């Protein structure tokens, strides 16, 4: 199972702006995250072609669970508000203002219909907008330079101030209260935007940077989220407070944790990533556990640096080739499908007879029937 975060989020706004920032003295090459950007049609087409090439023992193609960021800043309206108010827009609106992205929304849905790209909920935003606005109001030079090129952050390694607003959103409840951020409302808004975009509700989520609190879990539960993806360790708002989790563990409201146990961030290192990931998959299977791979969007993005996408896609092909050769009886699943099997104690894939549409995005089939 491949999980991939950050789809829909704006990062580096364009190749031209990447070059502008590099010329202005920002060490853009110091972080691979500098080449992350809104996905293009070519990015998705290359990814989909690769996933469709590799089939499991049922003949089903490889599947990526795409954890979606549903909103980005509306820079123009936020400027008009003189940075006193954060104004956001759906990611679908952001896409309209960026070239080579006119069909991205349609491709998201095409990938879902083929069951190779299954959208689930990541966050409404993937950055701390309240701290960003504060920096703008305090006339931070870097914040205003980035605002001018339609960006809110740079990776910490690239920033001249060492400050990055991108990252954990569900921080401590004390900080939420101080900045008057109603995180439950933010989550509800984001999930409603997800429903409007995809026509059905998400069943799983993963909190940015693995930070979340009990208040956040209550909000997820109230919104119908059943499966909580994450790492072995949950950061409970503060780095000083952590909890361990395991796949299949349930929280107080019956939500099920699904823990990533394989790392495939191929663009951070060389091809050793493939060998290491295969070892982790083997370890999971040996211990009778599902192999849950983490592979962020940045690995498949080419609008800033085409070589980045070429390398990431080629390594994905090699990994999937090795998986299907080494384990010919492998089964490819999405996060909601695995969560459903655990929830209903389904131990054999042959006993999983529920309609895929009811598991991937409940309500979507009914909504399409009404149309």
N, C-alpha and C positions, 0 to 999 in steps of 0.2 A: 504494500500500500504506500503510495507516494503522497505526501502532504506538501503543499507549496503555499507560502504566505505572500501577502502584499499586493495581490492583483488589484488593479484599479487605483492604486496610490500614486500621486505625483511625487517624483524625487528630483533628479536632474531634468530640467525642463526641455533641453534640446542640446544637440551637438554644438551648435553655435554658442550657446550659453556656457557649456562646458569649456570651450576654448576661450571664451571671454574671461571666465573665472581663473583659468590656468594662466592667462596672460596678466591677470591682476595679482598674481603671486600666490594663489591658492594651490597647494600641492595635490591636485586632483588625482594623480596616480598613486597616492598613498593609501587609498581604500578602494576595493572593488565596488563598494556601494556607490561610488561616484558615477558608475556607468549604469546604475539602475534608473529606469524611467518608465513612464506609462507604456504599456505593451502596445505594439503595433500589429497591423494585420499580418505582416511577414513573420513577426515573432510567433504569433499563434498558429499560423499555417505550418511553419517548420516544426513546432512542438507537436501539433496534431498529427502530422504525417509520420513523425517518429513513433508516437504512442500507438497509432493504428497498425504499424508494421509488426508488432509483437503480440502474440495471442497466448492466453492461458489454456489449460487443458479443456476448457469448455468452448474454446474458440473466441472468447471475449478479449478485446484488445486491452492493453495496459491502460491504467486509469490514474489520473491525477486529481486529488481533491484540492481545489483552488480556493483558498481562504481570502475572501474579498474585503477590500476597504471601500466603503460605499460613498464616501464624501471627501472632497478636497476644498481648500480655501477658495472663496470667490475674491480674488485679489482686488479687483476694481471696486466692488462694493465695500470691502473692508477698508480700503483707502478712503472712500467717500465718508465712511463713518469715523474717520480720523483715528482709527485703531482703538476706538473705545468699545467696539463690539466686534465679535468674531462672526462673520457671515460665511456660510459654507454653501456648497452646491453638490448635487449628485455627481458621482464619477462619470456618469454618462454625458453630463453637460461639459465636464472638463475635456472629455475626448473630442467633442465637436470643435474645440478651438485648437487642436493639435493635428498636424498633417499626418497622413497615412494611418489614421485611426477611425475613419468614418464607419467602417464595418466591424469594429472590435466588439461592440455590443451584440451584434448578430452572431459573431463567431463564438462569443461566450455561450450563447444559447445553442448554437450548432454543436459545440463540444459536449454540452449537456445531453442533447438528443442522441448523440453517439455513445454516451456514457464513457467518454475518455477525459472529460474536463468537467468535474462536478463542483459547481460553486457552493461554498458554505460561508458562514459569517466570521469575519476576522474582527472588524471594528467599524464604527462610523468613520473615525479618522485614526491615523496612525502617528499622531504627533500631539504634543502638549500645547494646544493653541493658546491657552491662558498665559503661559510663560513667553510664548512668541509675541503676543500682543504687548505684554509688559516690556519686552526688549525694544519693540518698535516705539512705544510711548516714551521710553527712556533714551531714544535716539541712538541706539546701538548702530554703529556704522555698518557692521557686517549684516545685521538684520535688514537694514534698508538696501544694501547692495543686493542681497538675495531677493528681497521683495521686488526689486526692479527687474529681475529676470524670472519672475513668477515661480519663486522657490521659497520654502520656509526654513530649510535646514541644509547643512552639509554634514557628512560624517564627522565624528569628533576628531579623527586623525587629520582631517582636511581643514577644519575650521581654524581660523587664526585666533579665535577666543577659546577654543577647546570646548565650546558649548554646542550641543546638538539637541534640538527640540524633538526630533524624530525618536520614537522608541516607546517606552511604557506609557500608557494612558491611564490605566487603572492603578494609580499610585495611592498613597495613604489617604484614608478618609479625612484626616485632618487637613491635608492640602486641598482636597476637593471642597471641603467646607470653607476654607480660607478664600478660595477663588470663586466660590459660589458655582461650582460645577456639579450639576445633578447627574451623576454618572448613570443612574437607573434610567433617566429620561434619554440620555445620550444613546444608551444601548437600545432602548425601545425605538427611538427615531431611526437608528441604523438598521434595525431588523425590519422596520416598516419600509425603508428604502429598498432593502433586499427583496422584499415581497413584491414591491412595485416593479422592480427590474426583472425579476425572474418568474413571477407569477405563482410562487409557492414559498413556504416558510423553510428556513434552514433548521436542521436538527442538531448541527454541531457548531462549535466555535473554538477559537483559540485566542487567548488574550495577547496583545502585542508584548513581546519580550518576556512572556511568561509571568507577568505581574498581574495579580488580581486579588480581590478581597472577598470576604463572605458576603458583603453587600452586593458585589458584582454577581456572585453565584445566584443570589436570590433574584436579581434582575433577569439573568439568563433563564432561570427556571420559570419565572412569570411570563416570559416571552416564548416559551415552548422549546427552549434548548434542552436536549437530553444528553448530549455527548460532549465532554469537555476534553479537547485535545491539549497536549502540552508536553513538557519535559518531565524528567524524573522529579525535579524540584520546582515547586510553586513558590514564587516570591510574593509574600502576602502584603503587597503594597510597599513595605519597607524591606531593604536588603537584610535587615537584622532579623526578620521573621520569615522562616521558610518552612515548607511542609513537603514531605515526600509522598509520591503517588505511584501507583502501579496500574497497569491495564486491567480493567474489570472492577476496580475499586469503585464504590458508590459513596456519594456524599449524603448529607442529611436529607436532601430532597429527592433522592433516588437517581440523581444524575450520575453518569458513568464516565470515569476518567479513561482516556486512551493515551498511553505514553509513548512518545517517539523513542525508538531504541536503535535507529540506524541513521547515520549522518551522510548526506550526499550533497554537500555544498561544493560542487566540483570546481567552481571558479576561484575558490580561495587558495587552492593548492594545485599540484600537478596530478598526473594520472594515478598517483598512489591513493587518491580518493576512491577509485574504483575498487582496488584491492581491499582497502580498509572497510568499505561498505559491504562488500561480499562477505568478509569475515564476520561483520556484525549481523548480517542476514542469516548466515550459517549458525551463529550462536543463538539467535532467536528461535530458529527452527529446531535446533537441538534441544532447546528448553521448552518446546511445545508452545511457543508464543508466536503471535503474528509479527511479521517484520514491518515496522512502521517507519518509513523513510522521511527525513526532513530535507527538503530541497527548495530553497526560496526562489522567488520569481527572478531575481537578479541573474541567476545562472542562464536564463533563456532570452535575455534582452539584448538587441543588437542595434538600436537606433543611435546610441552614443558611440559604441565600438562594435562593429560587426563581428570582429574576431571573438569577442566575448560570447556572443550567441553561437557562433560556429563551434567553438570549443565545448561549450556547455551541451549543445545538442549531440555532438559526436560522442561525448562521454556518456550521455544518457543512452545512446544507441548501444554502446559497448556494454554498459551495465545490464540493460534489458536482454541483450544477446546472451550474456553470461548467465543471467538468472534463468532464462527459459531453457538453456542448454544444461545447466547444472541441476535444476529442479523442474523437469518436464511436466510434473503434476501441479505446478504452481497455480494459485488462484489470485487474480487481481481484483481487489475490492476498493471501494471508496470508504471514507470515514463513516458516513451514516449507515452504510451496509454492515460494516464490522460492528458498529455500536448496536444496531438492531439485532444482530446475531447474538451478541452478549446479553442484551436486555431480555431476549426471549429464549435464552439457553439453547440456541441452535448450534449444535456441534459439528454437523456435516453440511457441506455446501449443497449436497443433493436434497437436503430437507428444507432449503431456503426457497420457498415457493411463493413468497409475497411479491406482488407486482412491483417492479423496480421504480415506477413513478411514485408509488406511495411511500417508498423508503427514501429516495433521493431528495425530492422536494414535495412534501405533502401539500395537497391543495392545487398543485399545478395542473393536474389532469382535469379536475373539475372546472378550473378557471378557463382552460382552453375549450372545454365543452360548451361553456356559457357563451364564449365568443362565437 
